[in-house]
């Protein structure tokens, strides 16, 4: 099969498409013929050598996919053959085929085209886990979501509205309107507005949950925007992983600062989260949830797709078409 293989780290020229052996399924695995995959910020870090994927014979990036089941292990029912599925993985999705545990698979919603479904797993599961599972967001509460125009941000807006919560987002000027169209109650242009001030105007008591992919000097300001008993869920550090935090401001808020990643979790934890997402969120793609796709590229243009993400020009997901 063809796959994007990393044999060294650096700029986009290290993204080489090579022929590698087809994966073989383990006892409880299936092989999926990939129709599409999608880009994530972690892919850019992995390409530069800062966020290695799981051990595999060839280092193949890619954390999500959609496609059809074409083979299965001995403990998997043959009835799975032909299923249209999508899923989140630690790596290996920049390829024509992938082997994955069958319980990590999600059925593609009838309302979503198979090639578009690759834009769902990573960002929607990440946003759901951060806002609902770890952030405690429920109906009637308020979330602050940073990078509202990103893949995780656009998913988070939709999830918050689907469960009956209000959501304030930060975004660049060119992405503010799109965030409002997706349902954000307030969109803050981070270059010209202070999000702490905006939060105080919308909900003077502060927000219940913060989903932050930025880090850096946002952390202290997140504490200022938080209500008593609120939670900050840190899922990325695009603005820097080292900063000073005013613990004295955190204590009277009786607040929680939670750091989290999906990639490094044990298989059973990933499966449990996937199954909970399937039960609670997957049915909502029939009415209020939908993948937000910025652009799409063929697999042969993977370097161009990476450049597009690095330019921070996308609103929503960048999809890579692997097959028809």
N, C-alpha and C positions, 0 to 999 in steps of 0.2 A: 504494500500500500504506500501511498504518498503521505508524507508528514513533514511538518516544519520541525527541524532538528537543531538544537543548540549545541554546537561543538566548541564554541567559545562565547565570550560575553562582550557586549559593547553596543555600538549603534545598530541601526536597522540592518546593516549589511550582514550581520551574523545570523539573520533569519533565513536559513537555507532549507529549501524543499528537497528531500531525499527519499529514496525508496528504502523502506524498512520492512521487516517481517510483519505479517498480520498478527494481531494479538490473539491468544487462545484463552477461552473462558475457564475460570476456576469452577469448582463444584457448584457454587451458588451465584455464578456470574453469567451474564449474557454478553454477546458481542453486538454492538450497535454500529450499523453503517451510517456514518454521520452525514447529514444533509447540510447542516450549518453549525458554526460555532460563533462566539462573540468575544470581543476584547474586554479586558478588565485592567485596572491600574496595576494589579499584581503582575500581569504579563510583562509590563514595561520594566518593572523592578527585576523580574526574573531574567529578562533579556540582558540586563546590565550586571547580573550576578549578585544582586542584593536580596533575592527572595527565592531560593532554590525550591524546586518542586519535589515531589516524593521520589524515592529511588525507582528507576526504570532502566531497561537496557539502553534506551536512547532518550535523552532529555527532550521531551516534547511539551511545549507550553500548552495552555488552553484549559480553562476551568469550567466550561459549560458547553452543552451541545444539544442538538435535536437530531433525530434520525429514526431508523427502523431496526428492530431486532432481527438479526440474520443468523445467529447461532446461540447455543446455550450450553451450560454445564449440566452434569448428570443429575443434579438436585433441582433443576429448574424445569417447569412444565413446558413441553413442546408447544403448548398453546400460545406461548409468548411470541413465537415466530411471527414476524410481520407487524407487531405492535408499533405504533407511532409513539415515541417517548422523548423525554427531555431529562436532563439531569445536571447536577453540579458535581465536579470531581476535583481532586487535588492537582491534576495535570493530565496531559495527553490528548486534549480535545482538538488541537490543531492537526488533525489527521483524518484519514478517510474511514478509519474504524477505531473503536475503543472497547475494551472489556471493562465492565462495571458490575458491582453487586446489584442483583435485581431489585432489592428493596430501596436502592438509591434512585430508582427511576420514578419519574412522574409521567402520568398520561398527558399527552398534549390535549389541551382543552379544545372542544369542537369549534369554538369561535376563533381559534388562532391557527393560521397556516403553519404547516410543519417547518418551513424555512424561517418563519418569524419566531418560532417558539424558543430558539436558541437564545433569544434576548430576555428570557424570563428567569431561569433558575438562579444564577448567582446573585443578581441584584434584588430580586423579590424575596428570596430566602434570607439574604443578609439584612434587608430592611425589616422584614417581619421579625427576625430574631432580635435585632437591636431595639426596635420600637416596642414590640408586644411581649416577647418572651423574656428578655432581659430588662427592657425599659419600663414594663408595666403599663404601657399606654392602653387606655380603655375609652369607651364612649364618654363624651363630655369633657375629656381632658385635653391638654394642649401640648403639642410637640414643637420643638425647634429643630429643623433639619438644615445642616450646612451642605453647601454644594448642591442646591436643589435641582440644578440642571443636569447633574451627572446621572449615570445609570441607577445608582442606589438612591439618589435624590428623587428622581422621577417616580421610582417604585414606591418610595416612602410616602410621598404626597398621596398617591392613590390608596395605599394601605390605610393611612391615617383617616382619610375621608370614608373609606369603606367600613371602618369600625365605628364611625360617628365621632371622631376626634377633630379638633381644629389643628391647623398646622401653619407655622411660620417658617419661611425658608430664607436662606441667603443665597445669592447668585450674582454673577456678573451682569452688567446692564443689558447685554444682548440676550440674556436668558430669562429675565424677570417676567416678561409677558407670557412666555411658554409655561412657566411655573404656575402662574395665575390661571391659565387655561386648563391646566391639569387639576386644579382645585385648591391650590394654596390660598389660605385666607389672607396672608400678607407675604409679599416677596420683597426682601431687602437687598438693594444694590450695595454690596459690601464695599465698593470703592467710594461711595459718596454718602452712605448712611451708617449709623451705629446700630447694630442689631440689638444691643442691650436696651437702648432707648426705644426702639421699635417694639420690643417685647413688652416693655412697661406700658406702652400706649394700648396694646391689644389686650394684655392681661396683667394688670398691676401687681398681682400676687406672684407672678412668674410662671414659667412653663413647668410641666410635670416631667417631661422627658426631652433630653437633647441627644440627637444622633449626630456625631461629629466625625468627619473624615479628615479634618484639617489638623487639629492639634496645635502645637506652637502656642502663640499668645492668645489663641481662642479659649484655652482651657480656663484661665481666670475669668474671662468675660462670660463664659458659659455658667460658671458658678454665680456670677452676678445676676444672670437672667433666670436662674432656677428658683422655683418655689421651695418652701420648707418641705423636706421629705422627698424632693425630686431626685432624678437619676440622670447622670451623663453616661452615655454609652459610646466609648471611643473605638471606632472601627478602622481608623486610618490616621496617618500622620503626614499628609501632603504638605503641611506648613511647618513641619519639623517635629522630631520625636523627643527633643529635649527642651524643657521650659521650666520656669519657676512658677510654683503654685502657692497661692495664699491659703494655707490650711486654716488660718484663723477665720477666713470668710466661709470656708466649707463647713466648719464645725457647727455654727449656729443654724445652718440650713438643714442639719441632720441629713445630709445628702450622700449619695453614693456615686463614685466615679469608677466605672467598670471598663476594663480593657478586654477586647475580644477579637478573635479571628476564627474563621471557619476551617481554613486549610489544614491546620495542625490537629484538629480534633480527632479522637478515635472514631473508627468506623461506626460503632454502635451509636455514638452521639450524633453523628451525621445522619444516620438512618432515622433516628428518633425525631430529629428536627424536620427532616424531609417528610416523614409521615404526618407529623402535626401540621405542617404547612399544607399538605395535600388535603387534610380533613377540613381545616379552617379557612384556607384562602383560595385553593384551586377552584372551588365552585363559583367564586366571585368573578372569574374571568368570563362568565356568562352574562354579566351585567355591568360591573363597574371597573374591573381591572383590565388592563391591556398593555402589552409590551410597547415601549416607546423607542422607535428605531430612528436614529439620526441618519445613518448611511450604511451602505453595504458594499463589500469588495469581494472579488474572487480570491480564492486561496493564493493564487499566484501573485496577488497584489498585497500580500500581508505586510510588507515593509511600508507601503503607502498608507495602509490602515493605521499602523503604529504611529506614523508621522502625524496623521490627523488627530489621534488621541493626544499626542504630546503637545499639539498646538492648543489644546483645551478648547477646541471649537465645537465639539459635539454637544448636543442636547439629547440625552438618552443614549442608547446603545449603538455600537458599531458592530455590524454583523458581517461574518465571513461566510460566503457561500462555498461549500465544499463539493456538493453534488446536487443533482436535480431530484 
